[in-house]
Amino acid sequence: MTNPIQQGPLSEEEFDRLDDILSMCEDRGLTVEGVDGFFAALVCSPILAPPSEWIPAVWGGEPPEWATVQEAQEAMGLLMRMWNQVAESINDGSFAPLMTTGTDDDGNEVTLPHPWCMGFVEGMRLHEQHWFDESNHELGQLTLPIGLIAWDAAVMLGETPDSEERLTEDKLEQFTDIIPDCVLALRKYWLEHPLTN
């Protein structure tokens, strides 16, 4: 029997299947785009997080009620392959975030970066004592575009004070365009600044 973790990158159909599985916890867990961002943060992180640490964040708590043992194994196989896919693309410099598209008020196709960025920030929170260091200006600048889009999502969802304003379309597009460079720069930053304790 072939090890599902060693089957290579996910196909479009497999991404759709993983999206279906994740939607079983859609009221509390991550979307497939959110998982991509979440994994990107964990791959960049100075601390290697084992699956036992990150799996609860994917589901937003307890995993869904599986119909069969095979369904649970399928879910973990797809998640582990996605992890490998994200890690390999960051390590070889080819990383491109998984983001869906929509249309703006004028009917133009636009990238929707919010779920991905929210997932990345969720990954930062797993080891927040290292990521959220206000005295680290360099790290703060590298994470700023992702953080601002995640904050924009919170504004959009009504999770911030009413006085907060949304990002302009130009700013949103500008920040979205540089996300791949930010991720690769963050990976480089943490490789050059390993934790000493």
C-alpha positions in Angstrom: 0.0 0.0 0.0 1.3 3.5 -0.9 2.0 5.9 1.9 -0.4 8.8 1.3 2.1 11.2 2.8 4.6 10.4 0.1 2.3 10.9 -2.9 3.5 14.4 -3.7 1.6 17.6 -4.1 -2.1 17.7 -3.9 -4.1 17.7 -7.1 -6.9 20.2 -7.6 -9.4 17.5 -6.8 -7.6 16.7 -3.6 -7.6 20.3 -2.5 -11.3 20.3 -3.1 -11.7 17.2 -1.0 -9.6 18.7 1.8 -11.8 21.8 1.6 -14.9 19.7 2.0 -13.4 17.9 5.0 -12.3 21.2 6.6 -15.8 22.6 6.1 -17.1 20.0 8.6 -15.7 22.5 11.2 -16.3 25.7 9.2 -17.8 27.5 12.2 -14.6 27.2 14.2 -11.7 25.8 12.1 -9.6 26.9 9.2 -10.4 26.9 5.5 -8.0 25.3 3.1 -6.6 28.7 2.3 -6.3 29.3 6.0 -4.4 26.1 6.4 -2.0 27.1 3.7 -1.2 30.3 5.5 -1.1 28.5 8.9 1.4 26.0 7.6 3.5 28.8 6.0 3.9 30.5 9.4 4.8 27.2 11.0 7.4 26.4 8.4 9.0 29.8 8.8 8.8 29.6 12.6 12.0 29.2 14.7 10.3 26.3 16.5 9.3 23.1 14.8 5.7 22.3 15.8 4.7 18.7 15.9 1.3 17.7 14.5 -0.1 17.1 18.0 0.4 20.9 18.6 -1.0 22.3 15.3 -3.9 19.8 14.6 -6.3 21.3 17.2 -5.8 24.8 15.6 -6.8 23.4 12.2 -10.0 22.1 13.5 -10.6 24.9 16.0 -10.6 22.4 18.8 -11.8 18.8 18.6 -11.7 17.1 15.1 -15.0 16.5 13.4 -17.0 13.3 14.0 -15.5 10.9 11.4 -17.8 8.6 9.5 -15.1 6.0 9.3 -11.5 5.4 10.3 -10.6 5.7 6.7 -12.0 9.2 6.5 -9.9 10.3 9.5 -6.8 8.7 7.8 -7.6 10.5 4.5 -7.9 13.8 6.3 -4.5 13.4 8.0 -2.9 12.2 4.8 -4.1 15.2 2.9 -3.0 17.6 5.6 0.5 16.1 5.9 0.9 16.2 2.2 -0.2 19.8 2.2 2.3 20.5 4.9 5.1 18.9 2.9 4.0 20.9 -0.2 4.1 24.2 1.6 7.5 23.4 3.3 9.1 22.3 0.1 8.0 25.4 -1.8 9.2 27.8 0.9 12.5 26.0 1.2 13.1 26.0 -2.6 11.9 29.6 -3.0 8.9 28.8 -5.2 6.2 29.5 -2.6 2.9 31.0 -3.8 0.1 31.4 -1.3 -3.2 29.5 -2.0 -5.8 32.1 -2.4 -9.2 32.2 -4.0 -10.5 34.9 -6.3 -13.7 36.9 -6.4 -15.0 39.9 -8.2 -15.0 43.6 -7.2 -17.8 46.1 -7.5 -16.9 46.6 -11.2 -16.9 42.9 -12.0 -13.1 42.6 -12.2 -11.5 39.4 -10.8 -9.6 40.1 -7.6 -7.5 37.9 -5.2 -9.1 37.4 -1.7 -6.1 37.2 0.7 -8.0 37.4 4.0 -8.4 33.7 4.9 -4.8 33.0 4.0 -3.5 35.9 6.2 -5.8 35.0 9.1 -4.3 31.4 8.9 -0.8 32.8 8.9 -1.5 34.9 12.0 -3.0 31.9 13.7 0.3 30.1 13.0 2.2 33.0 14.5 0.0 32.7 17.7 1.2 29.1 18.2 4.6 30.5 19.3 3.5 34.1 19.9 6.2 34.9 22.4 8.7 34.8 19.5 6.6 36.4 16.8 4.9 39.3 18.6 8.0 41.1 19.9 7.4 44.9 19.7 11.1 45.6 20.1 12.0 43.6 17.0 11.6 46.2 14.2 12.9 44.0 11.5 10.5 41.1 12.2 7.6 43.6 12.6 8.2 45.0 9.2 8.3 41.6 7.6 5.0 40.5 9.2 3.3 43.9 8.7 1.6 43.3 5.3 0.2 40.0 6.5 -0.9 41.4 9.8 -2.6 44.4 8.2 -4.7 42.1 5.9 -5.6 39.9 8.8 -6.7 43.0 10.7 -8.7 44.1 7.7 -10.5 40.8 7.8 -11.3 41.4 11.5 -12.7 44.9 10.5 -14.7 43.3 7.7 -16.2 40.7 10.1 -17.1 43.4 12.7 -14.6 42.1 15.3 -12.9 45.5 15.8 -14.1 48.9 17.1 -16.5 50.7 14.7 -14.0 53.4 14.2 -11.6 51.1 12.4 -11.6 51.5 8.6 -11.0 48.9 5.9 -7.8 48.9 3.8 -8.2 50.6 0.4 -8.3 48.3 -2.6 -4.9 49.7 -3.7 -3.3 48.9 -0.4 -4.9 45.5 -0.2 -3.6 44.6 -3.7 -0.2 46.1 -2.8 0.1 44.0 0.4 -1.2 40.9 -1.3 1.4 41.1 -4.1 4.3 41.1 -1.7 3.1 38.2 0.5 5.3 35.5 -1.2 8.4 37.7 -0.7 7.4 38.3 2.9 7.1 34.6 3.6 10.5 33.8 2.0 12.1 36.7 3.9 10.6 35.5 7.2 12.0 32.0 6.6 15.4 33.5 5.9 15.1 35.8 9.0 14.4 32.9 11.4 17.2 30.7 9.8 19.6 33.6 10.5 18.2 34.3 14.0 17.7 30.9 15.6 16.6 30.8 19.2 19.4 30.4 21.6 17.5 29.1 24.6 
